[in-house]
Amino acid sequence: MTNEKSASPGSITELIVPGMGSDHCAGIIRTTLQRLDGILEITTNIANHRVNVSTSDGGPDAEALRRAVEGAGYEVASVSQAPGSDGEAETVAEQNYLSQARQRLWIAGVPTTLIMLLMIPHMFWQPVPGYLAIVVLLAFPVVFLYGGAATHRASWRSLKNRTFNMDVLISLGSIPPYLIGLAGFVYPMTSFVEMAATITTFHLLGRFLEAKAKGRASEAIRRLLTLGAKTARIERDGAEVEIPVKELQPGDVMVLRPGDKIPTDGEVIDGESHVDESLATGESVPVFKAAGDAVIGATINKEGRLRVRASRVGSDTFLAQVIRLIDQAQGSRVPIQEFADRMTGRFVPVVILISLASLFAWLLFGESLRPILVWGAGFLPWVNPAADTGVLAILAAIAVLVIACPCALGLATPTALMVGSGIGAERGILIRSGEAIQTFKDIKVMVLDKTGTITKGEPKMTEVVAASGVDEAHLLLMAASIENASEHPIARAIVDGARAQGIDPLEVTEFQSTGARGVSGVADNRRVLIGNYRLLEEAGVEGLASLQTALAELEGKGRTAVIVAENNHALGIVAVADTIKEESVAAIKAMHELGLHVVMVTGDNPRAAQAVAAEVGIDEVQAGVLPEGKVDAIRALQEKYGNHVAMVGDGINDAPALKQANVGIAIGAGADVAIEAADVTLVRGELTGVVEAMQLSRATFSKIVQNLLWASGYNIIAIPIAAAGLLHPMIGVIAMTASSLSVIGNSLLMKRSYRKNLR
């Protein structure tokens, strides 16, 4: 992404550029657009061929932007003022581009095949009468018309615009050989016409294979774009009617039958069913849903009939947000990419200079260089040491042009990001930016919030301790009856716990709450008081001393314990705790195996925090920390451990700390503001997702490094070999194509290797 000078925003224009196949291409487009006045920001996304341009008031209009991009040598399939609307434009553009690439390949491939069939017997067995005239006629439409015309147009526009793309190298590698070959009509010499046709055809083959391979790399976001339901069945005026999903409004009541795809996000208001949420969370087991539960658009209702009130529609839905996050990740920049950008920006001019240097070196010092060919002829069948120095000079110069491959460098980062973000989406892991991927691999400290992250954030009744001579069921009946009149989370936990044991609360009168200390009321003509030890002691309740030991033990475990008294006599203790998530222990153990120092920062009291930390294996605890204090805690850890601190949180109060951390990780079930502040979102809301996200970021970054090393190493080795005359141009163009495909293929291998290595 490129940010320009600040100005008042005007509009955002989206251009679909199917030929923008690598970061090198995107860089040329960005450079071209930056020359226009009034450009505020340019965002390129290679995965979906999109260029979003933000302009100031009075800046260039859509048509001017189109002309600029086409002037850089790239066709523009569509222009709109609604960026990222529904993904249909880029899908159609990609399909059209692939179709055109296939058509051009066939048109070039047939004549080139005929040329090859004539060339072999002409060279080795029997001269073909009128051979040169035949191949010149067959090669002309390949090089100049249906095959190479688009490439040469792009080259000319690129040169006019003072930019250099891959097409320039192909044009220089195909047009001169064809024109030189025409000299054969008046001067006996080696024909290069066959080479011109072959180079053009293999270039078109590479473009076609690249388009297909890139399509596989970016299939995750395309699948997401097609997942949503097309229609919705809603209640309207007492009847069920079917409408397009685009017409849904918040508040509409949707009717879902078994097997229906849920049209949009909403809340169940009636019915029970299991819902397959695998597309959103990666969890294969359907989730039970009943009244009050939230459902996600594009998930599937399995067996029951549900009535769901729509809560979010259009671009506000969960699916739209996921697509937006993946889109951001795939279009983002990884810091390591700056190395590739510097190389590709100077690549084509340098290659042209090397090609010219090779040409003149062989023309001037051909005899001195010939021993290289004598050596190479021993193991390279295409090397001919006896050839004329003029022929050798042309072969070397053309080989340098066609072997060079800036596309491989340009594809290194985007293809890895495409595949990595796609895998993450399937697993419920949304990584917002390429920078987060690079930073995540170096994290040393993982900071965890307690409530909602390590624990479920839902208090549950854990223990019931009855006083001597008191029936436990009676204790629970009295506690649940009084607490049933309260909305406090602890009260709800006690009521739910009692009901789970078959105890229904009694009617209560004279209910009173004493703030945070406790509650009281009358049930079954018995006055009941529930609260902490001090409240009941002040009230003169008898029998408290016998409960002190049990109370201390429960509080030592981090429980919130309340004492229940009836008619001024202690009945016993009911303990409540925020239960630990099932996967927390395993997740923190896995973090330790990754070499992370795990810290819990919570606003809870030290005793409860230490109890949870001991149970799950936390290394360090900072308790009683207010929301603003969490930011300070992150800063202190950054000063101690460097900029290698990540934080996991789920609440609104976690958002500032998530922003402060070097990598912020939001639990997907948490607050929207926390998700917006985070670099990584875990849709499933499970702590094990942190480990998966870290493994995925390491795997993705590893692929980026491998791709960059391969692409740069390929060029560093191949170009000198070509300049030395040891590489035939036809072999070179095949190797160039293979280089780009190998980078894409290596990125695609991550799907298999990541799943294999996932713990």
C-alpha positions in Angstrom: 0.0 0.0 0.0 1.2 3.5 -0.8 0.1 6.5 1.2 0.4 10.0 -0.4 0.1 13.5 1.0 -2.9 14.3 3.2 -5.8 16.2 1.7 -9.5 16.3 2.1 -10.9 13.1 0.7 -12.9 13.2 -2.5 -13.8 9.7 -3.7 -12.5 6.2 -4.0 -12.4 4.5 -7.4 -12.0 0.8 -7.9 -10.3 -0.5 -11.1 -10.2 -4.2 -12.0 -6.9 -5.0 -13.7 -6.8 -8.7 -14.7 -3.2 -8.4 -16.0 -1.8 -7.2 -12.6 -0.3 -10.6 -11.8 2.5 -9.8 -9.5 3.8 -7.2 -7.0 6.1 -6.0 -9.8 3.1 -5.2 -12.0 1.3 -3.6 -9.0 4.4 -1.4 -8.3 4.4 -0.1 -11.9 0.7 0.8 -11.6 1.2 2.5 -8.3 4.2 4.5 -9.7 2.1 5.6 -12.7 -0.9 6.7 -10.7 1.3 8.6 -8.2 2.3 11.0 -11.0 -1.2 12.3 -11.2 -2.2 15.3 -9.1 -4.8 14.8 -6.4 -3.9 11.2 -5.5 -4.3 10.5 -1.7 -3.9 6.8 -1.4 -3.4 3.8 -3.7 -4.1 0.2 -2.6 -3.4 -2.7 -4.9 -4.7 -6.3 -4.3 -3.1 -8.9 -6.6 -5.3 -11.7 -5.3 -8.5 -10.1 -6.8 -6.8 -7.8 -9.4 -8.1 -4.7 -7.7 -6.7 -1.2 -7.6 -8.4 1.2 -5.2 -7.5 4.9 -5.7 -8.5 7.6 -3.2 -8.5 11.1 -4.7 -9.0 14.5 -3.3 -11.8 16.9 -4.4 -10.9 18.0 -7.9 -8.6 15.1 -8.4 -8.5 12.8 -11.5 -11.8 11.2 -12.4 -12.4 7.5 -13.1 -11.7 7.9 -16.8 -8.4 9.6 -16.2 -7.4 6.8 -13.8 -8.3 4.2 -16.4 -6.2 6.0 -19.1 -3.2 6.2 -16.7 -3.3 2.4 -15.9 -3.8 1.5 -19.6 -0.9 3.9 -20.4 1.3 1.8 -18.1 0.5 -1.2 -20.3 -2.4 -2.9 -18.4 -5.9 -3.4 -19.6 -8.7 -2.2 -17.2 -11.7 -4.6 -17.2 -14.0 -2.4 -15.1 -14.1 0.9 -13.2 -16.6 1.6 -10.3 -17.2 4.0 -7.4 -18.2 1.1 -5.1 -15.0 -0.6 -3.9 -15.3 -4.2 -3.0 -19.0 -4.2 -3.4 -19.7 -7.9 -4.0 -16.7 -9.5 -5.7 -18.6 -10.3 -8.9 -16.6 -7.8 -11.0 -13.2 -9.3 -10.2 -14.5 -12.9 -10.6 -15.9 -12.1 -14.1 -12.7 -10.2 -15.0 -10.5 -13.1 -13.9 -12.6 -15.6 -15.9 -12.4 -13.3 -19.0 -8.7 -12.9 -18.6 -8.2 -16.7 -18.3 -10.4 -17.2 -21.3 -8.4 -14.7 -23.4 -5.1 -16.2 -22.2 -6.3 -19.6 -23.4 -7.5 -18.3 -26.7 -4.2 -16.5 -27.4 -2.3 -19.6 -26.5 -4.2 -21.7 -29.0 -3.8 -19.1 -31.7 -0.1 -18.9 -31.2 0.4 -22.6 -30.4 -0.9 -24.1 -33.6 1.4 -22.1 -36.0 4.4 -22.5 -33.7 3.8 -26.3 -33.6 3.8 -26.4 -37.4 7.1 -24.4 -37.4 8.7 -26.9 -35.1 7.5 -29.8 -37.2 9.1 -28.2 -40.3 12.2 -27.1 -38.5 13.3 -30.5 -37.2 13.5 -32.2 -40.7 14.9 -29.1 -42.3 17.8 -28.9 -39.8 18.6 -32.6 -39.5 17.3 -34.6 -42.5 16.1 -32.8 -45.7 15.9 -29.1 -46.5 12.3 -27.9 -47.0 11.8 -25.9 -50.2 10.8 -22.3 -49.4 11.4 -23.0 -45.6 12.2 -19.4 -44.6 9.1 -17.9 -46.4 6.9 -20.5 -44.8 8.1 -19.9 -41.2 8.0 -16.2 -41.7 4.4 -16.3 -42.7 3.5 -18.8 -39.9 5.3 -16.7 -37.3 3.9 -13.3 -38.3 0.5 -13.7 -36.6 2.2 -15.3 -33.6 4.6 -12.5 -33.0 2.7 -9.5 -34.2 -1.0 -10.2 -34.3 -3.2 -12.5 -32.2 -0.4 -13.9 -30.1 2.0 -11.1 -29.3 0.0 -8.0 -30.1 -1.3 -7.5 -26.5 2.2 -8.0 -25.2 3.7 -5.4 -27.6 1.0 -2.9 -26.9 1.7 -3.2 -23.2 5.4 -2.8 -23.9 4.9 0.3 -25.9 2.6 1.9 -23.3 5.0 1.0 -20.6 8.0 2.6 -22.4 6.0 5.7 -23.2 5.1 6.0 -19.6 8.8 5.6 -18.6 8.1 2.3 -16.8 9.5 -1.1 -17.5 7.4 -4.3 -17.2 7.9 -8.0 -18.1 6.3 -7.4 -21.5 9.2 -5.1 -22.5 11.7 -8.0 -22.1 9.4 -10.3 -24.1 9.0 -7.8 -26.9 12.8 -7.2 -27.1 13.3 -11.0 -27.1 10.8 -11.7 -29.9 10.6 -8.8 -32.3 14.4 -8.3 -33.1 14.9 -12.1 -33.8 12.0 -12.0 -36.3 13.3 -8.9 -38.0 16.9 -10.3 -38.1 15.5 -13.5 -39.6 14.2 -11.6 -42.5 17.7 -10.8 -43.6 18.0 -14.5 -44.6 16.1 -13.6 -47.8 19.1 -11.6 -49.1 22.0 -12.9 -47.0 22.7 -16.5 -46.0 22.5 -16.7 -42.2 20.9 -18.6 -39.4 17.2 -18.0 -39.1 15.9 -16.6 -35.8 12.2 -16.5 -36.8 11.5 -19.8 -35.2 12.9 -18.5 -31.9 10.7 -15.4 -32.1 7.6 -17.5 -32.5 8.7 -20.0 -29.7 9.5 -17.2 -27.2 6.1 -15.6 -27.8 4.2 -18.9 -27.5 6.0 -20.0 -24.3 5.4 -16.5 -22.8 1.7 -16.9 -23.5 1.8 -20.5 -22.1 3.4 -19.0 -18.9 0.7 -16.3 -18.6 -2.0 -19.0 -19.0 -0.5 -21.3 -16.4 0.2 -18.4 -14.0 -3.4 -17.3 -14.3 -4.6 -20.8 -13.5 -2.2 -21.3 -10.6 -2.9 -17.9 -9.1 -6.6 -18.7 -9.3 -5.9 -21.8 -7.1 -3.9 -19.7 -4.7 -6.7 -17.1 -4.3 -9.6 -19.6 -4.3 -10.3 -19.1 -0.5 -11.7 -15.5 -1.0 -13.6 -16.6 -4.1 -15.3 -19.4 -2.2 -16.3 -17.0 0.5 -17.8 -14.6 -2.1 -20.1 -17.5 -3.3 -21.1 -18.8 0.1 -23.9 -16.4 1.0 -27.5 -17.3 0.4 -29.2 -15.6 -2.6 -32.8 -15.4 -1.2 -34.4 -15.2 2.2 -37.8 -16.4 3.4 -39.3 -13.8 5.7 -42.5 -13.1 7.6 -44.4 -10.2 6.1 -48.1 -9.3 6.8 -48.8 -12.7 8.4 -47.4 -14.7 5.5 -44.0 -16.1 4.4 -42.5 -14.5 1.3 -39.2 -15.0 -0.5 -37.1 -12.0 -1.3 -33.5 -11.4 -2.5 -31.0 -11.3 0.3 -30.0 -7.7 -0.8 -33.5 -6.5 0.2 -33.2 -7.8 3.8 -33.4 -5.2 6.5 -32.4 -5.4 10.2 -35.4 -6.5 12.2 -36.9 -8.8 9.4 -37.9 -12.2 10.8 -36.5 -15.0 8.7 -38.0 -18.5 8.6 -35.4 -21.3 8.3 -36.3 -24.9 7.5 -34.0 -27.8 7.8 -31.1 -27.6 5.3 -31.6 -23.9 4.7 -28.6 -21.6 4.4 -29.0 -18.7 6.9 -29.3 -15.6 4.8 -27.7 -13.1 7.2 -26.6 -12.6 10.8 -29.3 -12.6 13.4 -30.8 -13.9 16.7 -32.9 -16.9 17.2 -36.3 -15.9 18.5 -38.1 -19.2 18.2 -37.2 -22.9 17.7 -34.3 -25.2 18.3 -31.7 -26.7 15.9 -28.1 -27.5 15.3 -26.2 -25.1 13.0 -23.2 -26.0 10.9 -20.8 -23.1 11.5 -17.7 -24.8 9.9 -17.3 -22.1 7.2 -16.9 -19.4 10.0 -15.1 -21.3 12.7 -13.5 -24.3 11.1 -15.4 -26.4 13.7 -16.9 -29.5 12.1 -19.4 -30.3 14.9 -22.8 -28.5 14.5 -23.6 -26.0 17.3 -26.9 -26.2 19.2 -29.0 -23.0 18.8 -32.1 -21.9 20.7 -34.0 -18.7 21.5 -31.5 -15.9 22.3 -28.6 -17.4 20.5 -26.8 -15.6 17.7 -26.4 -17.2 14.3 -24.1 -16.3 11.4 -25.1 -15.6 7.8 -24.1 -18.4 5.3 -24.0 -21.1 7.9 -26.5 -24.0 7.5 -29.5 -24.9 9.6 -29.4 -28.7 10.1 -32.6 -30.2 11.4 -35.0 -27.9 13.2 -37.3 -25.0 12.2 -36.0 -21.6 13.3 -37.3 -18.1 13.3 -34.4 -15.6 13.3 -34.5 -11.8 13.6 -32.0 -10.3 11.2 -29.4 -8.1 13.0 -26.8 -7.3 10.4 -27.2 -7.1 6.6 -25.0 -6.3 3.6 -21.5 -5.1 4.4 -22.0 -5.3 8.2 -22.4 -9.1 8.3 -19.8 -11.5 9.7 -19.1 -12.9 6.2 -18.6 -9.5 4.7 -16.2 -8.6 7.6 -14.3 -11.9 7.0 -13.9 -11.1 3.3 -12.8 -7.6 4.1 -10.2 -8.9 6.6 -8.8 -11.4 4.1 -8.9 -8.7 1.4 -6.8 -6.5 3.7 -4.3 -9.3 4.4 -3.9 -10.2 0.8 -3.4 -6.6 -0.3 -1.1 -5.7 2.6 2.6 -5.2 2.5 5.2 -7.4 4.4 8.2 -5.4 5.5 10.6 -8.0 3.9 8.9 -7.2 0.5 10.8 -3.9 0.4 13.8 -5.9 -0.6 12.0 -7.3 -3.6 10.5 -3.9 -4.5 13.9 -2.3 -4.7 15.2 -5.1 -6.9 12.2 -5.2 -9.3 12.1 -1.4 -9.6 15.5 -1.5 -11.3 15.3 -5.0 -12.7 14.1 -4.5 -16.3 16.5 -1.6 -17.1 19.4 -3.5 -15.7 18.5 -6.6 -17.7 18.4 -4.6 -20.9 21.8 -3.2 -20.1 23.2 -6.7 -19.4 21.7 -7.9 -22.7 23.3 -5.1 -24.7 26.6 -5.7 -22.9 26.4 -9.4 -23.8 25.7 -8.5 -27.4 28.7 -6.2 -27.8 31.0 -8.4 -25.7 30.4 -11.3 -28.1 30.7 -9.1 -31.2 34.0 -7.6 -30.0 35.6 -10.4 -28.0 33.8 -13.5 -29.4 36.9 -15.5 -30.1 38.2 -14.9 -26.6 34.9 -16.0 -25.2 34.6 -19.1 -27.4 36.5 -21.4 -25.0 33.5 -21.0 -22.6 31.3 -22.6 -25.3 33.8 -25.4 -26.0 33.6 -26.3 -22.3 29.8 -26.0 -22.2 29.4 -28.2 -25.3 30.6 -31.1 -23.3 27.4 -31.4 -21.4 24.9 -28.9 -23.0 23.6 -30.3 -26.3 22.3 -26.9 -27.6 25.7 -25.2 -27.4 27.5 -24.8 -30.7 31.1 -23.6 -30.3 31.5 -23.4 -34.1 28.7 -20.8 -34.7 29.5 -17.4 -36.1 30.2 -14.8 -33.4 27.3 -12.6 -34.7 24.9 -15.5 -34.2 26.4 -16.2 -30.7 26.0 -12.5 -29.8 22.3 -12.4 -30.8 21.7 -15.7 -29.0 23.3 -14.4 -25.8 21.5 -11.1 -25.8 18.1 -12.6 -26.4 18.7 -15.4 -23.8 19.4 -12.7 -21.2 16.2 -10.9 -22.0 14.0 -14.0 -21.9 15.6 -15.8 -18.9 15.2 -12.8 -16.6 12.0 -13.0 -14.5 10.9 -10.1 -12.3 7.5 -11.7 -12.1 8.9 -14.5 -9.8 10.1 -11.8 -7.4 6.8 -10.0 -7.6 4.8 -13.2 -6.9 6.9 -14.3 -3.9 5.0 -12.4 -1.2 1.4 -12.1 -2.6 1.0 -15.8 -3.4 2.2 -16.8 0.0 -0.2 -14.3 1.6 -3.1 -15.5 -0.6 -2.6 -19.1 0.5 -1.8 -18.3 4.1 -4.9 -16.1 4.5 -7.0 -18.7 2.8 -5.9 -21.4 5.2 -6.5 -19.1 8.1 -10.0 -18.4 6.9 -10.8 -22.1 6.8 -9.5 -22.5 10.4 -11.3 -19.4 11.8 -8.0 -17.4 11.9 -8.1 -14.0 10.3 -4.8 -12.2 10.1 -5.4 -8.6 9.1 -1.9 -7.6 7.7 1.3 -8.9 6.2 3.2 -6.9 8.8 1.5 -8.9 11.6 2.7 -12.1 9.9 6.3 -11.0 10.0 6.1 -9.6 13.5 4.2 -12.6 14.9 7.0 -15.0 14.2 9.3 -13.1 16.7 6.9 -12.8 19.6 8.5 -13.8 22.9 5.7 -12.8 25.4 2.0 -13.7 25.2 -0.2 -11.6 27.4 -3.6 -13.1 28.2 -6.7 -11.4 29.6 -8.5 -13.7 32.1 -12.2 -13.3 31.7 -13.5 -14.5 28.4 -10.0 -15.5 27.2 -8.7 -18.1 29.7 -12.1 -18.5 31.4 -15.5 -18.6 29.8 -16.7 -15.3 31.3 -19.8 -17.1 32.5 -19.9 -17.7 36.3 -21.0 -21.2 37.3 -21.9 -22.7 40.7 -19.0 -24.9 41.7 -19.4 -26.0 45.3 -22.1 -26.2 48.0 -21.1 -26.6 51.7 -23.9 -27.2 54.1 -23.6 -26.4 57.8 -23.8 -29.2 60.3 -27.4 -30.7 60.4 -28.5 -28.7 57.3 -29.8 -30.5 54.2 -27.9 -29.4 51.1 -31.1 -29.3 49.0 -32.8 -27.0 51.4 -29.7 -24.7 51.4 -29.9 -24.5 47.6 -33.6 -24.0 47.6 -33.4 -21.0 49.9 -30.4 -19.5 48.0 -31.9 -20.0 44.6 -35.3 -18.5 45.7 -33.8 -15.3 46.9 -31.2 -15.0 44.1 -33.9 -15.6 41.5 -35.1 -12.0 42.1 -31.7 -10.6 41.3 -30.0 -10.0 37.8 -26.5 -10.2 39.1 -24.3 -12.8 37.3 -23.5 -14.6 40.6 -27.2 -14.8 41.3 -27.9 -16.3 37.9 -25.1 -18.8 38.4 -26.7 -20.0 41.7 -30.2 -20.2 40.2 -29.0 -22.1 37.1 -27.0 -24.5 39.3 -30.0 -25.2 41.5 -32.3 -25.8 38.5 -29.7 -28.2 37.1 -30.2 -30.3 40.2 -34.0 -30.2 39.8 -34.6 -27.4 42.4 -37.2 -24.8 41.3 -37.1 -21.4 43.2 -39.9 -20.4 45.5 -41.9 -17.1 45.4 -40.1 -14.3 47.2 -41.4 -11.2 49.0 -39.7 -8.3 50.6 -36.6 -8.7 48.4 -33.8 -6.2 49.1 -30.3 -5.7 47.7 -27.6 -4.2 49.8 -25.4 -3.2 46.9 -22.3 -5.4 46.4 -22.6 -7.0 49.8 -25.6 -9.2 49.5 -29.4 -9.7 49.1 -32.3 -10.6 51.4 -36.0 -11.6 51.2 -38.7 -13.9 52.5 -39.3 -17.3 51.0 -41.8 -19.8 52.5 -42.2 -17.5 55.5 -38.5 -17.7 56.2 -36.3 -14.7 56.2 -33.2 -15.4 54.2 -30.0 -13.3 54.1 -27.2 -14.0 51.5 -23.9 -12.2 51.4 -20.3 -12.0 52.4 -18.9 -12.9 55.9 -18.8 -9.3 57.1 -22.5 -8.6 56.1 -23.7 -11.7 58.0 -21.5 -11.0 61.0 -22.9 -7.4 61.2 -26.4 -8.9 61.1 -25.6 -11.1 64.1 -26.1 -14.4 62.2 -25.3 -17.4 64.4 -23.1 -20.4 63.4 -20.6 -18.4 61.2 -17.6 -19.7 63.1 -18.1 -23.3 61.9 -18.0 -22.2 58.3 -14.7 -20.1 58.5 -12.4 -23.0 57.5 -14.5 -24.0 54.5 -14.8 -20.3 53.4 -11.1 -19.8 53.6 -10.4 -22.9 51.5 -12.9 -21.9 48.8 -11.5 -18.3 48.6 -8.0 -19.8 48.4 -9.1 -21.6 45.2 -10.2 -18.3 43.8 -13.9 -18.9 44.3 -16.5 -16.2 45.0 -18.3 -17.6 48.1 -21.5 -16.3 49.6 -23.0 -17.4 53.0 -26.7 -18.3 53.2 -28.6 -17.7 56.5 -32.2 -18.5 57.4 -33.9 -16.8 60.3 -30.5 -15.6 61.6 -28.9 -19.1 61.5 -26.2 -20.0 58.9 -27.3 -22.7 56.5 -24.0 -23.0 54.6 -21.9 -21.6 51.7 -22.5 -21.5 48.0 -19.4 -21.0 45.8 -19.3 -19.5 42.3 -16.4 -19.3 39.8 -15.8 -18.3 36.3 -14.9 -21.7 34.9 -11.8 -22.3 32.8 -12.2 -23.0 29.1 -11.6 -26.7 28.3 -8.7 -25.9 25.9 -6.9 -23.3 28.0 -4.5 -25.7 29.7 -3.5 -27.4 26.5 -3.2 -24.0 24.7 -0.9 -22.5 27.3 1.2 -25.7 27.4 1.6 -25.4 23.6 2.6 -21.7 24.0 5.4 -22.8 26.3 6.5 -25.4 23.7 6.8 -22.5 21.2 9.1 -20.8 23.6 6.7 -18.1 24.8 6.6 -16.5 28.2 2.9 -16.4 29.2 1.6 -13.5 31.3 -2.0 -13.0 32.6 -3.1 -9.3 33.1 -6.5 -9.0 34.7 -8.7 -6.7 36.7 -9.7 -9.5 39.0 -8.5 -9.8 42.6 -5.0 -11.3 43.1 -6.3 -14.4 45.0 -8.7 -15.4 42.1 -6.1 -14.6 39.5 -3.4 -16.7 41.1 -5.7 -19.6 41.5 -6.6 -19.6 37.8 -2.9 -19.1 36.8 -1.8 -22.1 38.9 -4.5 -24.2 37.3 -3.6 -23.5 33.7 0.2 -23.0 34.1 0.6 -19.2 33.7 4.2 -17.9 34.2 3.5 -14.4 35.5 0.4 -12.7 36.9 -0.5 -9.1 37.1 -3.9 -8.7 38.9 -6.1 -5.8 39.9 -5.1 -4.0 36.7 -7.6 -1.4 35.4 -8.2 -1.0 31.6 -5.9 1.9 31.3 -3.3 0.0 33.4 -3.3 -2.8 30.8 -1.7 -0.5 28.3 1.0 0.4 30.9 1.5 -3.3 31.6 2.1 -4.0 27.9 4.5 -1.0 27.7 6.5 -2.4 30.7 6.8 -5.8 29.1 7.9 -4.2 25.8 10.6 -2.4 27.7 11.7 -5.6 29.3 11.5 -8.0 26.4 11.7 -5.6 23.4 9.0 -5.2 20.8 8.0 -8.8 20.9 4.8 -8.7 23.0 1.5 -10.1 21.8 -1.8 -9.8 23.7 -5.1 -11.8 23.5 -8.3 -10.1 24.7 -12.0 -10.0 24.0 -13.6 -7.1 25.7 -14.0 -3.4 25.0 -11.6 -2.6 27.8 -8.9 -4.7 26.0 -9.0 -2.6 22.8 -6.3 0.0 23.9 -4.0 -2.7 25.1 -4.5 -4.7 21.9 -3.5 -1.7 19.9 -0.4 -1.1 22.1 0.8 -4.7 21.7 3.1 -5.6 18.8 0.5 -8.1 17.8 -3.1 -7.8 19.1 -5.2 -10.9 19.0 -9.0 -10.7 19.5 -11.2 -13.6 20.5 -13.9 -13.5 17.8 -16.8 -14.0 20.2 -15.8 -10.7 21.9 -16.6 -7.1 21.3 -16.4 -5.6 17.8 -14.2 -2.8 19.0 -11.6 -5.3 20.3 -11.7 -7.1 16.9 -11.2 -3.8 15.0 -8.2 -3.0 17.2 -6.6 -6.4 16.7 -4.1 -7.6 14.1 -5.5 -11.2 14.4 -9.0 -12.4 15.0 -9.8 -15.9 16.3 -13.4 -16.5 15.1 -13.8 -19.6 17.2 -13.0 -17.8 20.4 -10.7 -20.7 21.5 -7.2 -20.0 23.0 -5.8 -22.9 20.9 -6.3 -20.6 17.9 -3.4 -18.4 19.2 -1.0 -21.3 18.7 -2.5 -22.1 15.3 -2.2 -18.5 14.3 1.4 -18.3 15.3 2.2 -21.6 13.5 0.4 -20.2 10.4 2.2 -16.9 10.5 5.6 -18.7 10.8 4.7 -21.0 7.9 3.5 -18.1 5.7 6.6 -16.0 6.4 8.8 -19.0 5.8 7.2 -19.4 2.4 7.7 -15.7 1.6 11.5 -16.1 2.4 11.8 -19.3 0.4 10.1 -17.6 -2.6 12.2 -14.5 -2.4 15.4 -16.6 -2.1 14.4 -18.8 -5.0 13.4 -15.9 -7.3 16.4 -13.8 -6.6 18.8 -16.8 -6.7 17.3 -17.9 -10.0 18.0 -14.6 -11.6 21.5 -14.2 -10.0 22.5 -17.6 -11.4 20.6 -17.7 -14.7 21.4 -14.3 -16.2 25.2 -14.8 -16.1 24.8 -18.2 -17.7 22.7 -16.7 -20.4 25.2 -13.9 -21.0 28.0 -16.5 -21.3 26.2 -18.0 -24.3 25.4 -21.3 -22.5 21.7 -20.9 -22.5 19.6 -21.2 -25.7 16.8 -18.5 -25.7 14.1 -21.2 -26.2 15.4 -23.0 -23.1 15.5 -19.6 -21.3 11.9 -18.8 -21.9 10.8 -22.2 -20.6 13.0 -21.7 -17.5 11.5 -18.2 -17.0 8.0 -19.6 -17.0 9.0 -22.4 -14.7 10.5 -19.9 -12.3 7.2 -18.0 -11.8 5.2 -21.3 -11.6 7.6 -22.7 -9.0 7.0 -19.7 -6.7 3.3 -20.2 -7.0 3.6 -23.9 -6.5 5.8 -23.5 -3.5 3.2 -21.3 -1.9 0.4 -23.8 -2.7 2.5 -26.5 -1.0 1.9 -24.7 2.3 -1.6 -26.1 2.3 -0.3 -29.6 2.7 2.7 -28.9 4.9 0.8 -26.6 7.3 -1.9 -29.1 7.9 0.6 -31.9 8.3 2.7 -30.0 10.9 -0.3 -28.6 12.7 -0.4 -29.9 16.3 
